[in-house]
Amino acid sequence: MKKNLMCLTAVFTLSVAVPSFASEPPPESSAASICVMPTVKPNVSFPLGGIKAPKVSCHDNKEKFKAGYHFKLFVSPDRKERIDYLHKPEEIQAACQNACIEQSKNCKETFAKGDKAKVAMCNAQLHDCMAAHNESHSAVFKKISDTRCTKYGEP
């Protein structure tokens, strides 16, 4: 498995993840996620099964925003993940990593459905997603922190 991962060439694009639940729509002011999601060529294309990572964007709750939680992971309300993130580079990184983890859970539950080969593909996608949000990209998270979600209602 490790050899197969090393042969893949990753290309990163912005993911426009739209949550698949009606009770909590994404904020209209920010259509795209701040997180970078991997796509892989030539043999595999992410997101697997069309299951995108949940969006990370500016918080849509004014009180939470006032309390310093400027970023939010938009997941289904039935999930137990942390959704509120402070306006700090390391918090933005954590939000993006949690979006990767959530995508992996959804991939395994719907795309893989217990198929070992597909579960391995979901794990490879998680690996690449986490690599796109590791410490080596700290300058990216700093730039996002400096420029995004500085005022409530901004994209």
C-alpha positions in Angstrom: 0.0 0.0 0.0 2.8 2.4 0.9 4.4 1.9 -2.5 1.2 2.6 -4.3 0.8 5.9 -2.4 4.2 7.0 -3.4 3.4 6.6 -7.1 0.5 8.9 -7.0 1.0 12.5 -8.0 -1.2 14.9 -6.0 -2.6 18.1 -7.5 -4.5 20.4 -5.1 -7.6 22.4 -5.9 -10.1 24.2 -3.8 -13.0 22.1 -2.8 -16.5 23.6 -2.9 -18.1 21.4 -0.3 -21.8 21.8 0.2 -23.2 20.0 3.2 -26.0 17.5 2.4 -28.4 18.6 5.1 -31.1 21.1 5.1 -31.2 22.2 8.8 -28.0 24.2 8.6 -27.1 25.6 5.2 -23.7 27.1 4.5 -23.3 30.8 4.9 -24.3 32.6 1.6 -21.3 35.0 1.9 -18.7 32.2 1.5 -19.4 29.6 -1.1 -16.0 27.8 -1.0 -14.2 26.0 1.7 -11.0 27.6 2.9 -9.4 24.1 2.9 -7.4 22.6 0.0 -8.6 19.2 -1.0 -6.4 16.8 -3.0 -7.2 15.2 -6.4 -5.0 12.4 -7.6 -4.1 11.3 -11.1 -3.8 9.1 -13.2 -5.6 6.1 -11.6 -7.8 7.6 -8.9 -9.8 10.8 -8.8 -10.7 12.4 -5.4 -13.2 12.9 -3.9 -14.0 9.2 -4.0 -17.7 8.5 -4.7 -18.2 12.3 -5.1 -18.1 12.6 -1.3 -16.6 16.0 -0.7 -15.1 17.1 2.6 -17.4 19.3 4.7 -16.9 23.0 4.2 -14.7 25.1 6.5 -15.7 28.7 6.3 -16.5 31.8 8.2 -18.8 31.2 11.2 -22.5 31.9 10.6 -23.4 32.5 14.3 -22.8 36.1 15.3 -22.5 35.3 19.0 -19.9 32.6 18.4 -18.0 35.0 16.0 -18.0 37.7 18.7 -16.5 35.1 21.1 -13.6 34.6 18.8 -14.8 31.5 16.9 -14.5 33.0 13.4 -14.3 29.6 11.6 -16.7 26.7 11.4 -16.7 23.1 10.2 -20.1 22.6 8.5 -21.1 19.1 9.3 -24.4 17.4 9.8 -25.9 18.2 13.2 -26.0 14.5 14.2 -22.1 14.3 14.1 -20.1 14.8 17.2 -17.1 16.7 15.7 -15.9 20.0 17.0 -17.3 22.7 14.7 -16.1 26.0 16.2 -12.6 27.2 15.7 -10.7 30.3 16.9 -9.1 32.8 14.6 -5.6 31.3 14.8 -3.6 29.5 12.1 -3.3 26.3 14.2 -7.1 26.3 14.7 -7.7 26.7 10.9 -5.4 23.8 10.3 -7.3 21.7 12.9 -10.6 22.6 11.2 -9.3 21.4 7.8 -7.8 18.2 9.3 -11.2 17.5 10.9 -12.9 18.1 7.5 -10.5 15.4 6.1 -11.4 13.0 8.9 -15.1 13.6 8.4 -14.8 13.1 4.7 -13.0 9.8 5.4 -15.8 8.6 7.7 -18.4 9.5 5.1 -16.3 7.7 2.4 -16.1 4.5 4.4 -19.8 4.6 5.4 -21.2 5.3 1.9 -18.5 4.7 -0.9 -16.7 1.7 0.7 -19.5 0.0 2.6 -17.0 -2.5 4.1 -15.2 -3.3 0.8 -11.6 -3.7 1.9 -10.2 -2.3 -1.4 -12.4 0.7 -1.2 -11.7 1.3 2.5 -8.0 1.3 1.5 -8.8 4.0 -1.1 -10.6 6.0 1.5 -7.6 5.7 3.8 -5.3 6.9 0.9 -7.6 9.9 0.3 -7.4 10.7 4.1 -3.6 10.4 4.0 -3.4 12.9 1.1 -5.9 15.2 2.6 -4.0 15.3 5.9 -0.7 15.9 4.1 -2.3 18.9 2.4 -3.0 20.3 5.9 0.2 19.5 7.8 2.8 21.7 9.5 4.6 22.3 6.3 1.7 24.5 5.1 1.7 26.8 8.2 2.3 29.9 6.0 -1.0 29.1 4.1 -2.9 28.9 7.4 -1.3 32.2 8.6 -2.4 33.9 5.4 -5.9 32.6 5.8 -5.9 33.8 9.4 -4.7 37.2 8.3 -7.1 37.7 5.4 -10.3 35.6 6.0 -13.3 36.0 8.3 -11.9 39.1 10.0 -15.4 40.7 10.2 -18.7 38.9 10.7 -20.5 38.4 7.5 -17.4 38.6 5.3 -16.5 35.7 3.0 
